[in-house]
Amino acid sequence: EAERAYLDLALRFSNLDAELRGTDFCHVDAAMRLIADLSVFADSARRLGATNLAAAIRSKLQQHTRAHRAHLAGTIRSSLSALRWPLAPSSGDTAPTFVVGDESTLAAFRRAGRQLMSLQQSTQHYMAPQADSLWLVDILAEPFAQRFAYHFLGDRDTNRTDRPEWLFAYALRAIRSHLSFIRQEVQQLVPGDAAAAFARCFAALLKS
């Protein structure tokens, strides 16, 4: 009985892996369902004591997850670029205002953001643990990490060990300036506190 169950599971895994490899990235929802099925298969293999099969399924699960995560991340980055993220700084202490130029671009951002977070939640048991990390928020923080490195990790005049307050001022200003978008648009797409996750990205920069 156990041997028959193992063979049946192995055959279903092989078929599912082939189906996933043939799934176009345009059909994200279909791929997500297949990845969820793959996760169930991994649990079944582990319960059967089929450690080698469980490891193979887990490896494939991680491979497909990384591929679809990269695809969704690319869609999100393109949407953010069209939405002019990060926002242009305002004069004085007034936070910049987010203006939607194209509703279809914002809709594409929301759709890909939901899909990315759904992918993270459904596969987090099998991916490398990242404490308090939200994949969507990590993407939003990327341009700030690039600017931070440009100003404070190179040979620019702004990289001064005697003026550490400049680093903190940069981080605080960036967080405050973009909290409106984070709360209005991003919070609805992620579990947990999006603003806190955004702030943690800057805390990691300051530690670097």
N, C-alpha and C positions, 0 to 999 in steps of 0.2 A: 504493500500500500504506500509506504513512504517513498519507495523507488519510483512508483508510478506518478506520485505527486511531484517528485523532483523533476522527472522527465517532462511532465506537462508544464511545469513552471518554466523550465529551461526553453521549451519550444515557444511558449507565449512571450518570454523575454526576447528571444531572437526575432520573433515577428514584430514585436513592439519597437525594438531598436531599429529595425529596417523601416518601419512606418515613420518613426521620428526623423530618421535621416532623409526621408523623402518628403518631409513636410516643409513647405515653403515658409520663409519667415513672415510672409504677409498674412499667414493664417496663424496668428499668435495664439488665439484662444484654443484652437485645435491642438497645437503643440503643448499648451499648458495642461490640457486634459491628459495627453499622452504621458507627460512628465509626471503628473499625479499618479497615473496608473503604474508607472515605473517605480515610484516610491512605494506603492502598495506591494509590488512584486518583491522589492528588497526586503520588506518586513516579513513577507511570507517565507522567503528563502532563509532568513535568519531563524525564524521559528522552526523550520524544518531541520535546522542544524547544518544546512548546506553553506558552509562558510565561504567556500571558493565562489559559488554562484552568487552569494550575497555580495561579495567583494566586487565581482564583475559587474553586477547590476548597479552597485553604488558608483563605480568608476564611470559607467555610461551615464548615470544620472547626473553626475558632476559635469561631465563633458557636454551634455545637451543643455544643462542649466547655464554653463558659462557662455555657450554660443548664443542662446536666446537672451541672456542678460546683456551681452555685448550689442546685439541687434537693437534691443529696446533702449539701451543707453545712447546709442547713436541717434535714434529718433528723438530722444529727449534733448540731447545736446543741440540738434538742429532746430528744434522748436524754441529752445531757450535763446539761441542766437537770433532767431527771427523776432522774438519778444524783447530783444535788446537787454538780455541779462548778462552781467549785472547791470543794475540801473545806473544811469548817469547821475553823478552827484549833483545835489542842489547847492545853491549858494547859502551861506550862513548855516544855521542849525536846523533848517527845515529838511525833513526827510524827503527823498525823491518820490515822485508820484508815479505809480505804475499805470500806464495807459495801454489798453488793449487795442492794437492796431488791426488785428485780424482775428476774429473769433474762431475761425477754423484752425489757426495755429494754436490757440489756447486750448481748443478742444483736443487737438492731437497730443498736446503736452499732458492733459489730464488722462486721456485714454492710455497712453504709453506709461504714465506714472502709475496708474492703477494696476496695469498688467505687470510692471516690474515689481511692485510691492507684493502682489499676489504670488509671483514667482518666488520671491524671497521667503515669504511665509510658508509656502508649500514645500520648500526644499531646504529650509534652514537646519533641519535635523541632520542633513547629509553634507552640507557645505561647511567649510572652515568657519568656526565660530568667530563672530566679530561683535564684541560686547557693545550693546546700545547703538549699533550701526544701522542706519536706514539707507538702503541703496539709493533711493531717489534724492535724499538730502545730501548724500556724499557727492552726487553729480552736481548739485546746485553749488556746493562749496568749492568745486574744482577751480573756477576762475580766480577765486580769492587766494587759493594756495599758490597759483602761478604768480599772482601779483606780489604776494608775500615773499616768495622766493626771489623775485626780481629786485625788490626794494631792500630786503633785510638779510639775504643769504649770500649776496655777491659782493662786489667791490664798489657798489654805489655809495654815494655820500650819505644816504639814509641808513646804511648799515653801520651804526655806531654803538659800540659797547657802553659808551658813557651816556647814551640817551635811550635806555630801555623803555621809557614811557612812550616813545614813538610807536613801538610794536603794539602796546596795549591800546593806544589811541586809535590805531588803524583798525584793530580787531573790533573794538567797541563801536566805532563809527560804522563799520561795514554791517555789523549785526543789527544795530538800530535802524539803519537805512533800509534794510530789506525785510524787517520783521512783518511789515504789512502784507507783503506778497506771501511770505511763509505762512502766516496765519490765515489769510483769505483763500489762497489757492492750494497750498501744499498740505495743510493740516487735514483736509478732507480726504486726502489720498493715502495717508500713512497711519499705521497704528502708533499709539504713544504720542509723545509731545514733539512735534516737528521743530518748534522754536528751540527747545532744549537740545535736540539733536544737532541743529544748525550751530548752536553755540559751542557744542562739544567739538565740532570740526575746527573751530578757531582755537579752542583750548589745546588741541593736539598740535596745531601749528606753533603756538607759543612755546610748547614743550620742546619742539624740535630745535 
